């Protein structure tokens, strides 16, 4: 049974969801704060696009890999101090970018921001598991994930608009200030963003043998495969549609935006599904296999901008529907007291998959094989389902 904030009241739980959701929104927003400013950086610092791209890779990979040790810290000391420290570092580093005078200072701060970004998934899921009642968890998970993806969707336009209005330096300072304000709100929230620290022999409890089971390893595979698919779609859909069907960047970008928005609203729809394992397995299978088939079809369907937007929009919606079910299945197979370390470990898979996707599908684009982008992403979605289904079967066979 979850430990409820403010005696399990709906108002207390809503406060927790709002604060955790705000942090998750900012974590995704900050991940896409820098790319819309690349033109400004290139002019100011006279560096190549490759070096600018390295900023994003460094941010994502450092933050992704550190989620595993951060998860151990969450379980050991509780979520609140870890979450506050991480968000403060993330926001302060983003704000400080407005003061840099060289590319290398910019790169150092991007890495520091990535380190701060590593706390959100382990800490957020530990808080939700501890503070939200069982019957409200599906909606809590879906809203949490939706707010993250919504941050992804609005970051490019927001940063581009702010940079045009006030200059890029003031734009990043304002973005960082929003994070500092959120840290202060969390700091005075009492136990709303806390989770109980683990008691007992911490060294023994941290041993992988206590929590690193076959189902957890299969879920790592799920996250890696899903990251390869989503990373490929987000990185190269615009280029791929241009190469395949001659779409201009604006039209291809509209197709991608439709898919990403559909994914975000699919997450909300997934949160309304019953919290029953059989339903979750059915939904996961239908969404990932169906979404994978539609994504693969986009590599061969010359049906115009509207048709492609509809096709990839449905695929994106399916990719979103599966995420709340993913979270609930993972929670069910996580050993008690190990939420932070398990979440930290499996989300490394998402970062690895998302980091490898641009390299893999960039290679296919260089060889003029754009259809392989959509075929490959579709295949990875099917692989993600097989991993999740295997995790459920393996968990059923484990001794209780």
C-alpha positions in Angstrom: 0.0 0.0 0.0 1.3 3.4 -0.9 2.2 5.8 1.8 0.0 8.8 1.2 0.9 12.5 1.5 -1.3 14.5 3.9 -3.1 11.5 5.2 -3.9 10.2 1.7 -6.1 13.2 0.8 -6.9 13.9 -2.8 -5.6 17.5 -2.3 -2.3 16.2 -1.0 -1.9 13.8 -3.9 -2.8 16.5 -6.4 -0.1 18.7 -4.8 2.4 15.9 -5.2 1.4 15.2 -8.8 1.6 18.9 -9.7 5.1 19.4 -8.2 6.5 16.2 -9.6 4.9 17.0 -13.0 6.4 20.4 -13.1 9.8 19.0 -12.5 9.3 16.4 -15.2 8.1 19.0 -17.6 11.3 21.0 -17.0 13.5 18.0 -17.4 12.2 17.4 -20.9 12.1 21.1 -21.7 15.7 21.6 -20.6 16.8 18.6 -22.8 15.6 20.6 -25.9 16.5 24.1 -24.7 19.8 24.3 -26.6 19.1 23.0 -30.1 16.8 25.9 -31.1 19.7 28.2 -30.2 22.3 26.5 -32.4 22.2 29.3 -35.0 23.0 31.8 -32.3 25.8 29.7 -30.9 27.3 29.0 -34.3 27.5 32.8 -35.0 28.7 33.8 -31.6 31.3 31.0 -31.0 32.2 30.1 -34.6 31.9 26.3 -34.1 30.7 23.5 -36.3 27.3 21.9 -36.1 29.0 18.7 -35.1 30.4 20.4 -32.0 27.0 21.9 -31.3 25.4 18.4 -31.6 27.9 17.1 -29.1 26.3 19.4 -26.5 23.0 17.5 -26.8 24.7 14.1 -26.9 26.8 14.9 -23.8 23.7 16.2 -21.9 21.7 13.1 -22.8 24.3 10.4 -22.3 25.7 11.8 -19.0 22.3 12.3 -17.5 21.1 8.9 -18.8 24.0 6.8 -17.5 24.0 8.5 -14.1 20.3 7.5 -13.5 21.5 4.1 -12.2 23.7 5.3 -9.3 21.1 8.1 -8.6 18.5 5.4 -8.2 20.6 3.9 -5.4 20.9 7.3 -3.7 17.1 7.7 -3.9 16.5 4.4 -2.2 19.2 5.1 0.4 18.3 8.7 1.4 14.8 9.3 0.0 13.8 11.2 -3.0 13.4 14.8 -1.8 17.1 15.7 -1.2 18.2 14.0 -4.4 15.4 15.6 -6.5 16.0 19.1 -5.1 19.8 18.9 -5.7 19.4 17.6 -9.2 16.8 20.2 -10.3 18.8 23.0 -8.7 21.9 21.9 -10.6 20.0 21.5 -13.9 18.3 24.9 -13.7 21.4 26.8 -12.5 23.5 25.3 -15.2 21.0 26.3 -17.9 20.7 29.8 -16.5 24.5 30.2 -16.3 24.8 29.4 -20.0 23.5 33.0 -20.5 26.9 34.2 -19.1 29.3 32.1 -21.1 32.0 33.6 -23.4 33.3 30.4 -25.1 32.1 27.1 -26.5 34.0 25.1 -23.9 32.3 26.9 -21.1 29.0 26.2 -22.8 30.0 22.5 -23.1 30.9 22.3 -19.4 27.6 23.7 -18.4 25.7 21.4 -20.7 27.3 18.4 -19.0 26.6 19.9 -15.6 22.9 20.3 -16.6 22.9 16.7 -17.8 24.2 15.5 -14.4 21.3 17.4 -12.8 18.8 15.9 -15.2 19.7 12.4 -14.1 17.6 12.6 -10.9 14.1 12.9 -12.3 13.0 9.4 -13.3 14.4 7.6 -10.2 13.2 10.3 -7.8 9.8 11.0 -9.5 8.7 7.3 -9.6 9.8 6.7 -6.0 7.7 9.7 -4.9 4.6 8.6 -6.9 4.9 5.0 -5.6 5.1 6.3 -2.1 2.6 9.1 -2.1 -0.2 8.1 -4.5 -3.0 5.6 -3.7 -3.1 2.5 -5.8 -6.4 3.4 -7.6 -5.0 6.8 -8.7 -1.6 5.5 -9.9 -2.5 4.9 -13.5 -3.7 8.5 -14.0 -0.8 9.8 -12.0 1.7 7.9 -14.1 0.1 9.0 -17.4 -0.1 12.7 -16.3 3.5 12.6 -15.2 4.7 11.1 -18.5 2.4 13.4 -20.5 3.9 16.5 -18.9 7.4 15.4 -19.8 6.5 14.9 -23.4 4.6 18.1 -23.5 7.8 19.8 -22.3 9.6 18.2 -25.3 6.9 19.4 -27.7 6.8 23.1 -26.6 10.5 23.7 -25.9 11.7 24.4 -29.5 9.1 27.0 -30.3 9.3 28.5 -26.8 13.0 29.0 -26.9 13.1 30.2 -30.5 10.4 32.8 -29.6 12.1 33.9 -26.4 15.5 34.2 -28.2 13.9 36.3 -30.9 12.2 38.6 -28.4 14.9 39.1 -25.8 18.1 37.5 -27.1 19.4 34.0 -26.5 21.2 34.9 -23.2 18.1 36.2 -21.5 16.1 33.3 -22.9 18.2 30.7 -21.2 18.3 32.7 -18.0 14.6 32.9 -17.9 14.3 29.1 -18.5 16.7 28.5 -15.7 14.9 30.8 -13.4 11.7 28.8 -13.8 13.6 25.7 -12.5 14.9 27.6 -9.5 11.4 28.8 -8.7 10.2 25.1 -8.9 13.0 24.0 -6.5 11.8 26.6 -4.0 8.2 25.4 -4.3 9.4 21.8 -3.7 11.6 22.8 -0.8 8.6 24.3 1.2 6.2 21.5 0.2 6.9 19.3 3.3 6.6 15.6 2.4 4.8 16.1 -0.9 7.9 15.2 -3.0 9.4 12.8 -0.5 9.8 9.1 -0.3 10.9 7.1 2.7 14.6 6.1 2.8 15.3 2.4 2.8 16.1 0.9 6.2 18.2 -2.1 7.1 21.5 -3.2 5.7 21.9 -0.7 2.8 25.1 -2.3 1.5 23.4 -5.7 1.2 20.2 -4.2 -0.2 22.2 -2.4 -2.9 23.6 -5.7 -4.2 22.3 -6.3 -7.7 21.4 -9.9 -6.7 18.6 -8.4 -4.5 16.8 -6.7 -7.4 18.5 -7.3 -10.8 16.2 -10.2 -12.0 15.5 -11.5 -15.4 12.2 -9.5 -15.7 14.2 -6.3 -14.9 16.8 -7.1 -17.5 14.1 -7.7 -20.0 12.6 -4.3 -19.2 16.0 -2.8 -19.8 15.7 -4.3 -23.3 12.2 -2.8 -23.6 13.5 0.7 -22.8 16.5 0.3 -25.2 14.3 -0.9 -28.1 11.7 1.9 -27.4 14.5 4.4 -27.2 15.9 3.3 -30.6 12.5 3.6 -32.2 11.5 7.0 -30.6 15.0 8.4 -31.0 15.0 7.5 -34.7 11.6 9.0 -35.3 12.5 12.3 -33.6 15.9 12.6 -35.1 15.4 11.8 -38.8 11.7 11.8 -39.7 12.0 15.3 -41.4 15.1 14.2 -43.4 13.6 10.8 -44.2 10.3 12.1 -45.5 12.2 14.6 -47.6 14.4 12.0 -49.2 11.5 9.5 -49.7 8.7 11.8 -50.9 10.3 15.2 -51.6 8.5 16.9 -48.6 9.9 20.3 -47.7 11.2 20.7 -44.2 8.1 22.7 -43.0 5.7 20.0 -44.3 7.8 17.1 -42.9 8.2 19.0 -39.6 4.4 19.3 -39.4 4.1 15.5 -39.8 6.6 15.0 -37.0 4.9 17.5 -34.7 1.6 15.7 -35.3 3.1 12.4 -34.3 4.7 13.9 -31.2 1.5 15.6 -30.1 -0.5 12.4 -30.7 2.0 10.5 -28.6 1.6 13.0 -25.7 -2.2 12.7 -25.8 -2.0 8.9 -26.2 -0.3 8.9 -22.8 -3.3 10.6 -21.2 -5.6 8.0 -22.9 -3.5 5.2 -21.6 -3.9 6.4 -18.1 -7.6 5.8 -18.3 -7.2 2.0 -18.9 -7.9 -0.4 -16.0 -5.0 -1.3 -13.8 -5.1 -5.0 -14.5 -2.2 -7.0 -15.8 -4.1 -8.7 -18.6 -5.4 -5.4 -20.0 -1.9 -4.0 -19.8 -0.4 -6.8 -21.7 -3.1 -6.6 -24.4 -2.7 -2.9 -24.7 1.0 -3.1 -24.9 0.9 -5.7 -27.6 -1.7 -4.0 -29.7 -0.1 -0.6 -29.4 3.5 -1.6 -30.0 2.8 -4.1 -32.8 0.2 -1.9 -34.4 2.2 1.2 -34.0 5.3 -0.6 -35.4 3.4 -1.8 -38.5 2.1 1.7 -39.2 5.6 3.2 -38.7 7.1 0.7 -41.1 4.3 1.5 -43.6 5.3 5.1 -43.7 8.5 4.0 -45.5 6.4 2.9 -48.5 3.2 5.1 -48.4 3.5 8.1 -50.7 0.1 9.5 -49.5 0.9 13.2 -49.1 1.4 15.4 -46.1 -2.1 14.9 -44.6 -2.0 11.1 -45.1 1.5 10.8 -43.6 0.5 13.0 -40.7 -2.5 10.8 -40.0 -0.5 7.6 -40.4 2.3 8.6 -38.1 -0.1 10.4 -35.8 -2.0 7.1 -35.1 1.4 5.4 -34.7 2.5 8.1 -32.2 -0.8 7.8 -30.3 -0.2 4.1 -30.0 3.4 4.7 -28.7 1.9 7.0 -26.1 -0.9 4.7 -24.9 1.6 2.0 -24.0 3.6 4.2 -21.5 1.3 4.2 -18.5 0.8 0.4 -18.9 4.6 0.1 -19.1 5.0 2.0 -15.8 2.4 -0.1 -14.0 3.9 -3.4 -15.2 7.3 -2.3 -14.1 6.0 -1.3 -10.7 4.4 -4.7 -10.3 7.7 -6.6 -10.9 9.9 -4.2 -8.9 11.0 -5.6 -5.5 9.7 -3.6 -2.5 12.1 -0.7 -1.5 13.9 -0.9 -4.9 11.9 1.6 -7.0 14.8 4.1 -7.3 17.5 1.7 -8.4 15.2 -0.2 -10.8 13.9 2.9 -12.4 17.4 4.3 -12.7 18.7 1.1 -14.2 16.0 0.6 -16.9 15.9 4.2 -17.9 19.6 3.9 -18.7 18.4 1.6 -21.5 16.2 4.4 -22.8 19.1 6.8 -22.9 21.4 4.2 -24.6 18.7 3.5 -27.2 18.0 7.1 -27.8 21.7 7.9 -28.0 22.4 5.1 -30.5 19.5 5.9 -32.7 20.9 9.0 -34.4 24.1 7.1 -35.1 22.4 4.1 -36.6 19.8 6.0 -38.7 22.3 8.7 -39.7 24.3 5.8 -41.2 21.3 4.7 -43.2 20.6 8.3 -44.4 24.2 8.7 -45.5 23.7 5.6 -47.7 20.4 6.9 -49.1 18.3 4.2 -47.5 15.6 6.4 -45.9 12.9 3.7 -45.9 15.1 1.8 -43.4 14.4 4.5 -40.9 10.7 3.6 -40.8 11.2 -0.1 -41.2 13.8 -0.1 -38.4 11.8 2.0 -36.0 8.8 -0.3 -36.6 10.9 -3.4 -35.9 12.2 -1.9 -32.7 8.7 -1.2 -31.5 7.8 -4.9 -32.0 11.0 -5.9 -30.2 10.0 -3.6 -27.3 6.7 -5.5 -27.0 8.5 -8.9 -27.0 10.8 -7.7 -24.2 7.9 -6.5 -22.1 5.8 -9.7 -22.7 8.9 -11.7 -21.8 9.3 -9.7 -18.6 5.7 -10.4 -17.6 6.1 -14.2 -18.2 9.4 -14.3 -16.4 7.9 -12.4 -13.4 5.0 -14.9 -13.2 7.5 -17.8 -12.9 9.5 -16.3 -10.2 8.9 -17.4 -6.6 6.8 -15.1 -4.5 
